Amino acid sequence: MASRFYFHSSGSQPAPTNPAFDAGWEQTGQAVRLPMDLKAMQGPQTALTNSSAITVPITTVQQILAYQFTSNQIFLPVQLDASVLFSMVLRGLENATTNNVFLAYVLRAVSVDGGTFLGTLASSMTNAGTEFVATAATRIFGNGTTTVALTNTLIAQPWRICLEVGGHAQAPSVAGSYTYRVGSAAATDFALTSALTTDLNPWMELSRNLDTSRSTNYQEWAMGR
């Protein structure tokens, strides 16, 4: 069974987590930290909401972070390998085609308190996929044509999953911006299909079930679902 996560448009990260941003982003000053939930365990839904317009300066190539989503759920230690596939669908736009923005992300494992980096599971910071256009439409990873296998990683302690989403700007000739739309309150999830213009729930997914944990003091752990 797969593990699907929803991106919330409001709320705060699970205290006290505040993971440092991945070093691969050249710009992080516009980034917003928010929680994400397993679909089967989500709390209150949040309305579909546009991000702030993320500024894209004139530059050769740059990675510009928009969101850091950290899971409310805590997961038991696990061995992840290339048999586990990552997929994601998210709606976005750029305000002009000269911005040359592509969906970029880093998927990481972090400690329960967010203070320790436990491994990069997958990432893309290139002009992979299809550039955004001026009309909001979905962009994706991992639909089979662009399969994304996780990096072999042993996570030997309880952990959270952290997804950072931004834009890869491929030599923009004019300054501009890009925008994403996140939230979890639509009645239906997006299909894993590029160029959809409907207003549905974006999501990310791992192809295997992650076992969740519960504890009262971060020292005694029990398996849950």
C-alpha positions in Angstrom: 0.0 0.0 0.0 1.3 3.4 -0.9 1.8 6.4 1.4 0.2 9.5 0.1 0.7 12.9 1.7 -1.3 16.2 1.4 0.3 19.6 1.5 -1.4 22.0 3.9 -1.8 25.7 3.0 -1.8 26.9 6.6 -0.7 25.8 10.1 2.7 25.4 11.6 5.2 22.7 11.5 5.0 20.0 14.2 6.8 21.6 17.1 9.7 21.7 17.7 10.8 20.8 14.1 12.5 23.4 12.0 14.8 21.5 9.6 17.5 23.6 8.0 16.9 24.1 4.3 18.8 21.8 1.9 22.1 23.4 0.7 21.2 22.9 -2.9 18.8 25.9 -2.9 20.5 29.2 -3.9 17.5 31.2 -2.6 15.5 30.4 0.5 14.4 33.8 1.8 10.9 33.5 0.3 10.3 29.9 1.6 7.3 29.1 3.9 7.4 26.2 6.3 4.2 24.2 6.5 3.0 20.7 7.7 1.9 17.8 5.5 -0.1 14.8 6.5 -0.6 11.2 5.4 -3.9 11.1 3.6 -5.2 8.4 5.9 -4.3 10.3 9.0 -4.8 14.0 8.1 -6.1 16.5 10.6 -8.3 19.5 9.6 -8.3 20.1 5.8 -6.9 23.4 4.6 -8.3 25.5 1.7 -6.6 25.4 -1.7 -4.5 28.6 -1.7 -1.9 30.2 -4.0 1.5 30.8 -2.7 3.0 34.2 -2.7 4.6 35.1 -6.1 8.1 33.8 -5.8 10.6 36.2 -7.4 12.8 34.9 -10.2 15.7 37.3 -10.8 17.7 37.5 -14.0 20.4 34.9 -13.5 22.1 32.0 -15.3 20.6 29.1 -13.4 19.2 29.2 -9.9 17.1 27.0 -7.5 14.5 29.1 -5.6 12.7 27.5 -2.7 8.9 28.1 -2.2 7.8 25.5 0.5 9.2 23.2 3.1 6.6 20.6 4.1 7.4 18.4 7.1 5.2 15.4 8.1 3.0 15.6 11.2 3.5 11.9 11.4 6.6 10.2 12.8 7.8 7.0 11.2 9.5 3.9 12.5 13.1 3.0 11.5 13.2 1.6 7.9 15.4 0.6 5.1 14.4 2.4 1.9 15.8 1.4 -1.5 15.3 1.7 -5.2 12.2 -0.5 -5.1 10.4 2.4 -3.5 9.2 5.0 -6.0 8.4 8.6 -5.5 5.7 10.6 -7.3 4.2 14.1 -7.0 1.7 16.3 -8.7 1.5 20.1 -8.0 -0.2 22.9 -9.9 1.9 26.0 -10.7 2.5 28.8 -13.2 5.1 31.4 -14.2 4.1 34.9 -15.0 6.1 35.0 -18.3 7.6 32.3 -20.4 11.0 34.1 -20.2 11.2 33.0 -16.5 12.0 29.4 -17.7 10.8 27.8 -14.4 10.6 24.0 -13.8 9.3 22.1 -10.8 12.2 21.4 -8.4 12.2 19.4 -5.2 14.3 17.7 -2.5 12.9 14.8 -0.5 14.7 14.2 2.8 14.5 12.2 6.0 15.0 14.2 9.2 15.0 13.4 12.9 11.9 13.8 15.0 13.0 17.2 16.3 14.1 18.3 12.8 17.7 18.9 14.0 19.4 16.0 12.2 19.6 15.3 8.5 19.2 11.5 8.0 19.4 11.3 4.2 18.3 12.6 0.8 15.8 10.2 -0.6 15.2 11.9 -4.0 15.7 15.2 -5.7 15.5 17.1 -9.0 17.1 20.6 -9.5 17.3 20.7 -13.3 15.1 21.5 -16.2 13.5 18.1 -16.0 9.9 17.7 -17.2 7.9 20.6 -18.7 8.4 24.3 -18.1 5.6 26.2 -16.4 3.4 28.4 -18.5 1.4 31.5 -17.8 -1.8 29.5 -17.0 -1.8 27.4 -13.8 -1.4 23.7 -14.7 0.0 20.6 -13.1 3.5 19.4 -13.3 4.6 16.0 -12.1 7.3 13.5 -11.3 7.1 9.7 -11.2 4.3 8.7 -13.6 6.2 5.8 -15.0 7.6 7.7 -17.9 9.7 9.6 -15.4 10.0 7.0 -12.7 11.8 8.3 -9.5 13.4 5.6 -7.4 14.5 6.4 -3.9 18.2 6.4 -2.9 19.2 3.4 -0.8 19.0 4.7 2.7 18.9 3.1 6.2 17.0 5.2 8.6 17.9 3.8 12.0 15.8 6.0 14.3 12.3 7.4 14.4 12.0 10.1 11.7 9.9 12.6 9.7 9.7 13.0 6.0 10.5 16.5 4.7 9.7 17.7 1.1 11.1 21.0 -0.2 9.5 22.3 -3.3 10.7 25.2 -5.4 11.5 26.3 -8.9 14.5 25.6 -11.1 15.0 28.8 -13.2 16.9 27.9 -16.4 18.7 31.1 -17.5 15.7 33.5 -17.3 16.1 36.5 -19.6 13.7 38.7 -17.7 13.0 38.9 -14.0 9.6 37.6 -13.0 7.9 35.1 -10.6 6.3 31.7 -10.2 3.4 30.6 -8.1 2.2 27.2 -6.6 -1.2 26.2 -5.3 -1.5 23.9 -2.2 -4.1 22.7 0.2 -6.2 19.6 1.0 -9.8 20.6 1.0 -10.9 19.6 -2.5 -13.2 16.5 -2.8 -10.8 14.9 -5.3 -7.0 14.4 -5.7 -5.2 15.3 -8.9 -4.5 12.4 -11.2 -0.7 11.9 -11.8 -1.0 13.8 -15.1 0.8 16.9 -16.4 -1.1 20.0 -17.7 -4.3 19.6 -15.7 -5.9 22.9 -15.1 -8.6 21.8 -12.6 -8.5 22.9 -8.9 -7.9 19.6 -7.0 -5.6 18.4 -4.2 -1.9 18.2 -5.0 0.0 15.4 -3.3 3.2 13.4 -3.0 3.5 9.6 -2.6 5.9 6.8 -1.8 5.0 3.4 -3.3 5.3 1.6 0.0 3.5 1.9 3.3 5.4 3.7 6.0 4.8 2.5 9.6 3.8 5.3 11.9 4.9 5.6 15.5 3.3 7.0 18.6 5.0 8.0 21.8 4.5 10.1 24.9 8.0 11.1 25.6 10.1 10.5 22.4 11.7 7.5 24.2 9.0 4.8 24.2 7.8 3.9 20.7 4.9 1.7 19.5 3.8 0.7 16.0 0.7 2.2 14.5 -1.0 2.6 11.2 
